[in-house]
Amino acid sequence: MNSLNIFNAPELKFKLNESVVQMTANNRQTTTVLILENGKLIQKHTGDDGDFIVEREISDGQLIVRSTLGNVVAVRTYEKEA
């Protein structure tokens, strides 16, 4: 999986249900595991700052990404270009 943004382009190589060590965009080391659950790709980061969860799902032709840290939730919606 590649994730591109204006700051960097991190790449994560993984197998479902297996933990991997990942460096975050701000240079923190986390343990990450990705699982497939109810049609969603769920990425769980465990690090010194607590657990960070990213859920990705396709709904009505859109990619919905829900990021959760503690009680803070951010939702991003992406649409495919025509």
N, C-alpha and C positions, 0 to 999 in steps of 0.2 A: 504494500500500500504506500503510495506517495502522497504527501500533503504539501501543497505549494502555498506560500504566502510571500509578502514583500520582504520578510526578514530572513528566512532560510527555507530550505527544502528538505525536511527530515524524511527519511525512508525507514520503514519498519518492516523487517522480515519476520514472519511468525508462522506458527502452526496453531490451529485452533486448540484451545484447552491446555496449552503449554506456556509456562512462564518464560519471559525473556527480559533481559536487562536493557533499559532504554535510557538514553540521555534526552532530557526535555529541551525545548527551544531555549530556555534560560539556563542551560548547563547543569541541571539537577539530575541525579541518577534515580530512576524508579524501576520497580519491577512491574511488568505489564503482562496481562493475560487477556486473550480475546476469546470470546465464546459466541456461539450462535444460539439465540434463544427466542422462540416465537417469531422467527423471521427477522430479528434484529441482530446486528453485529454489535456486541457489547464489549467495550475495552475498559478494563479495570486497572488503574495505575495505583500502586501502593508505594508511598515514599515517606520522607520525614514530615511532610506537611499533612499527612492523612491520605485518605482514599479519594481519588478523582475518577469519575465514571463518565465515559462517552458512549452514547447509544446512537447508532446509525440505522435508519430504516428508510425504505422506499415506500411512499404512499401517494397515490394519485399522480404518479409520474414525477414526484419530487423526492429529493434526498433531504431528510430531516435529521439534523444532528443535535442531540440534546446533551449538554455537558453539565455535570453536577459535581459540586464541591461543597460538602456540608449542606447547608440549607439554601445555597445559591444555585440557581438553574439558569443556564443560557440556552436558547434555542435558535438555531440557524436553519434556514430553509433555502435549498438550492434548486434551480430549475435548469433543465437541459436546454441548451440553445437549439433553436429550430434548424 
